[in-house]
Amino acid sequence: MTRQKSRKSRALVAANRRAYLGLAIGAAVGIALFAMALLVIPVGSPSQMVKAQIVHPRTTESALKTHTMSTPPAVASTLRPTSLPTAEAPALTSGAKAAARPARLSVGFDQLSGFAFEVTDQMVDAPTNAAAASLKTLAQIPEGIQALNGKEVSVRGYMLPMNFHRGLATDFLILRNQSMCCYGIPPKINEWVSVRMIGKGVKPIMDEPVTVCGIFQVGDVRERGELVGIYRLEADELKGPGQ
């Protein structure tokens, strides 16, 4: 009888040890995952995607020598348009609009992202000297891309909605591919275009490529002083798949 009690006691002690060991391992894994979550920059917003690409500056001076600008183009300072068409402007028929609209250039990501771009801390957050930060940004963008500033263009890619109004996307990104949406891989800063739709917005289409048309702007795009991109499009038209 004593031996039986002794065996039960030893079995109970062993079971308790295994339970405590399991709890300790679970707690350690939880702490490790929490620490990793604090160190990893979340992927989702343009600001977070830009911060995920920060490197120590080492080629800024050479880039300034390589891409010297005679006259820097206008810099996009925010995702929001500075001005919208006024209500006093006379309404145009669709035929008149087509006649008045200049020919749109088809711009592909093979061109927009066909160069290396290094994001530095000074570019990302420039509360005191935004002009100098803008020049550093433009210095890395080839002159052929800078020449697209202010032009009517069409860009094809995958939509990532950022803001909605009554179920319609008003602000969104056009991405080169779906790697971010499907696999969480942050795209490079020259692999997306920040789009602001003029008007009431468009139906979100995320599973197939779309084409957006409008005025293209090249230069640092900022929100509350933070760099969130280098391309911006004030769009007045979206073409769905097959259009």
Secondary structure, DSSP 8 states (H G I E B T S, - for coil): -HHHHHHHHHHHHHHHHHHHHHHHHHHHHHHHHHHHHHHS---SSHHHHHHTTB----SHHHHHHHT--SS-------SS-S----TTS----HHHHHHHS---EEE-HHHHTSS---B-HHHHB-SS-HHHHHHHHHHTS-HHHHTTTT-EEEEEEEEEEEEEETTEEEEEEEESSSHHHHH-----GGGEEEEEESSS-B----SS-EEEEEEEEEEEEEETTEEEEEEEEEEEEEE-TT-
